[in-house]
């Protein structure tokens, strides 16, 4: 066999190996579950969720938890957490800090759609930029959840993986956990989710006129 034939044979073997890995049972099971979640989520006209957001760093012995809520319709959302209300009307983001009566306005160029915890894409983060596999199952609130591990394709991400906990009976999220490379993990526990509620576009619009004396910081 010539040197060229050795190279060709090695290339074929590597390709077959990569193909077999890509079609491993855990990958196939992960794809099956995420496809189901994607179809179901895209069929919702709206999503409303109550959650808790936890920052957890065991090395520094820091754990901080806050309750919040989010309302989503298409690419629009309104999120409330830690004394701030964030509105995205499809074009601009308004972050209103209630305790100091101040709003920061930013344009679409400042919206990082690749941010894993971006409220606009929180329930579809698995659709782009990640490899995935089925990592087992567990129980949350007495119900079976499938665990899907996501691994970022870009190595410069600040996290090593994201764990999705998905209820098996309805393909909805129970928990999302981002594992940080610096030892800081971010955890979203979803306590209640409602779908297909009647929602108006005005629910995602912030009106400064409704807040007398407000300070407006326009970053557009």
C-alpha positions in Angstrom: 0.0 0.0 0.0 1.5 3.4 -1.0 1.8 6.4 1.3 -1.1 8.0 -0.5 -3.3 4.9 0.1 -2.4 5.0 3.8 -3.5 8.6 4.0 -6.8 7.9 2.2 -7.5 4.8 4.4 -6.8 6.8 7.6 -9.1 9.6 6.4 -11.9 7.1 5.8 -11.4 5.6 9.3 -11.4 9.0 11.0 -14.6 10.0 9.1 -16.3 6.7 10.1 -15.3 7.2 13.7 -16.6 10.7 13.7 -19.9 9.6 12.1 -20.3 6.8 14.7 -19.7 9.2 17.5 -22.2 11.7 16.1 -24.8 8.9 15.9 -24.2 7.6 19.5 -27.3 6.7 21.4 -26.9 9.6 23.9 -26.6 12.1 21.0 -29.6 10.6 19.2 -31.7 10.6 22.3 -30.7 14.2 23.1 -31.6 15.2 19.5 -35.0 13.5 19.8 -35.9 15.3 23.1 -34.7 18.7 21.9 -36.6 18.3 18.6 -39.7 17.7 20.6 -39.0 20.7 22.9 -38.4 22.9 19.9 -41.6 22.0 18.1 -43.7 22.4 21.2 -42.1 25.7 22.2 -42.4 27.3 18.8 -46.1 26.4 18.8 -46.8 28.5 21.9 -48.2 31.9 21.2 -46.8 33.1 24.5 -44.9 31.9 27.6 -45.2 33.1 31.1 -42.8 31.7 33.8 -42.1 32.3 37.4 -38.6 31.3 38.4 -35.7 31.7 40.9 -32.3 32.7 39.7 -29.3 31.5 41.8 -25.6 32.4 41.6 -23.6 29.6 43.2 -19.9 29.6 43.8 -18.9 26.9 46.3 -15.2 27.8 46.3 -16.0 31.4 47.4 -18.9 30.1 49.6 -21.3 32.5 47.8 -24.9 31.6 47.1 -27.4 34.3 46.1 -31.0 33.6 45.0 -33.6 35.9 43.6 -37.2 35.3 42.4 -38.3 36.6 39.1 -40.8 36.3 36.2 -40.7 36.5 32.5 -43.3 37.0 29.7 -42.4 36.1 26.1 -44.2 36.5 22.8 -42.1 35.8 19.7 -38.9 37.8 20.1 -40.5 40.2 22.6 -40.2 39.8 26.3 -40.6 41.4 29.7 -38.6 40.2 32.7 -38.7 41.2 36.3 -35.9 40.3 38.7 -33.7 42.0 41.4 -35.7 45.2 41.4 -35.4 45.7 37.7 -37.9 45.5 34.9 -36.5 44.7 31.4 -38.6 45.3 28.3 -37.7 44.2 24.8 -40.2 45.4 22.2 -38.4 43.6 19.3 -36.2 46.6 18.6 -35.0 48.3 21.7 -34.3 47.2 25.3 -35.5 49.2 28.3 -34.0 48.3 31.7 -36.0 50.1 34.4 -34.5 50.2 37.9 -37.5 50.8 40.1 -35.6 51.8 43.3 -33.9 54.8 41.6 -36.5 55.6 38.9 -34.0 55.2 36.1 -34.2 53.6 32.7 -31.4 52.6 30.4 -32.3 52.3 26.7 -30.2 50.3 24.3 -30.6 49.4 20.6 -30.5 46.0 18.9 -26.7 46.2 18.3 -26.2 45.8 22.0 -28.3 42.7 22.3 -26.1 39.6 22.5 -28.2 36.8 21.0 -25.4 34.3 21.8 -25.7 35.0 25.5 -26.9 31.7 27.0 -29.0 33.5 29.6 -30.5 36.1 27.2 -34.3 36.1 28.1 -35.2 36.3 24.5 -33.7 33.0 23.7 -33.7 31.2 27.1 -36.1 28.5 26.0 -34.3 27.9 22.7 -30.6 28.1 23.7 -30.0 24.6 22.4 -30.8 25.5 18.8 -27.5 27.2 17.9 -23.9 27.0 18.8 -23.9 23.8 21.0 -23.2 20.1 20.8 -25.5 18.0 23.0 -26.1 14.6 24.5 -28.6 12.9 26.8 -26.9 12.8 30.2 -29.5 10.7 32.1 -32.6 11.3 34.0 -33.6 12.6 37.5 -36.7 13.6 39.4 -37.9 17.1 40.1 -41.2 17.9 42.0 -41.9 14.1 41.9 -41.8 14.1 38.1 -39.2 12.5 35.7 -36.9 14.9 33.9 -34.4 14.2 31.1 -31.0 15.8 31.5 -29.4 17.2 28.4 -25.9 18.5 28.4 -25.0 21.3 26.0 -21.3 22.0 25.1 -20.4 25.3 23.4 -18.8 25.0 20.0 -16.9 28.2 20.7 -14.1 27.6 23.2 -14.0 31.3 24.4 -17.4 31.0 26.1 -17.3 31.7 29.9 -19.0 28.4 30.7 -18.0 24.8 30.0 -21.5 23.4 29.6 -25.2 24.0 30.2 -27.5 21.4 31.8 -31.1 21.4 30.7 -33.6 19.5 32.9 -36.7 18.8 30.8 -40.0 17.3 32.2 -40.6 14.1 30.3 -44.4 14.3 30.5 -44.8 17.7 28.8 -41.4 18.6 27.3 -41.2 21.8 29.3 -38.1 23.1 31.2 -37.8 22.4 34.9 -34.3 23.8 35.4 -31.4 25.3 33.5 -27.9 25.3 35.0 -24.9 27.0 33.5 -21.5 25.6 34.7 -18.9 28.4 34.7 -15.3 27.9 34.0 -14.4 30.2 36.9 -16.3 28.1 39.4 -19.4 30.3 39.3 -22.6 28.5 38.3 -25.9 30.1 37.4 -29.1 28.2 38.0 -32.7 28.9 36.9 -35.4 26.9 38.6 -38.7 27.3 36.9 -41.5 27.0 39.4 -44.5 27.7 37.2 -45.0 28.0 33.4 -48.1 29.0 31.6 -48.5 29.1 27.8 -50.8 30.6 25.2 -52.0 33.3 27.4 -53.6 36.4 25.7 -50.8 39.0 25.4 -50.7 42.4 23.8 -47.6 44.0 22.2 -48.1 46.9 24.7 -47.1 44.5 27.5 -43.5 44.7 26.1 -43.4 48.5 25.8 -42.0 50.8 28.4 -43.5 54.2 28.6 -41.3 56.7 30.5 -44.3 59.1 30.7 -45.8 56.8 33.2 -43.0 57.5 35.6 -42.7 61.2 36.6 -39.2 62.4 37.3 -37.6 59.4 35.7 -34.0 59.7 34.6 -33.5 58.4 31.0 -30.1 57.2 29.9 -30.2 56.6 26.1 -27.4 54.4 24.9 -28.6 54.0 21.3 
